[in-house]
Amino acid sequence: MSIPAEIRVREVGPRDGFQNEPETIATADKISLINALGRTGLKRIEVTSFVRADVIPQLSDAAEVLTGINLPDGVSASVLIPNRKGLENALAHRSNFDEVNVFLSASETHNKRNVNRTVAESVAGLTEVLGVAGGEGLRREAVISTSFGCPFEGKVDPARVIGLAADLAEAGADEIGFGDTTGMANPVQVREFFELAERELGGVELTAHFHNTRGQGLANVLAALEAGVTSFESSFGELGGCPVPAGATGNIATEDLVSMVEEMGIGTGIDLEALLGVSRQVRDVLGRPLGSHTLVAGPVDWSPASER
Ligand code: ZN
């Protein structure tokens, strides 16, 4: 078994997490949390999304967040863009971010429920957005939700997902994220999928985005590592989830990911204690326990003097 010596981690909590938590977090708290995340060694942070405020009120302060944050040099801020209108709104603050992230679902039913478009309509719309974003010098990630399974349609054909990824790469995406949006993937499936994707999709960065809906998130990380994946997305505190199915838990926790892979000898560049400090900060803001295991148990080398 050969596993990579280092991985890249994109923190998606400020978007994927804040969007899907029931509470709306105050703008000042968001800015403080993002600034703190930017000082943990994380090099990639998805900071907000320019979605319609009436659809996702939790992110209606996107412009204030984007102009209020202050990230160190070398930390890349990305913004989730739903459509051309969202891109135009984000571009009013072009100097405040480095990357865009566009998305669609691999399955027709999930895509229809999520963005009210067919998958073909989404590909056409995202192709236009990716073209404009490229002209602005922005790095471009395209995320394919329900890549491993759809709560309405069941298993998704890997060939279909890889075909969509090829279309998005052709449209200019530098990176394709594969989302297990409702936690349906298993490790054997993940390993086979990424081995195929690595063969079929040359020249584009492949990123794994796992949810812990059924407790299999880190097992799927290991399977992706074994297939050669070196880029992952996760959420501090295990914030977030997905509105479908109701009550589902969210992304794998960044601190659980960092704890596991660092113990395996894989470098992340992230200071786990500093990251846990930010997760404690958001736990205090929300005033309730979070799903992250390492936040509860402490790091493996935890000592009685450590804060938890
Ligand atoms: Zn997610």
Boltz pocket constraint, residues with backbone or C-beta under 6 A from the ligand:
constraints:
  - pocket:
      binder: B
      contacts: [[A, 16], [A, 179], [A, 181], [A, 209], [A, 210], [A, 211], [A, 240], [A, 241], [A, 250], [A, 251]]
      max_distance: 6.0
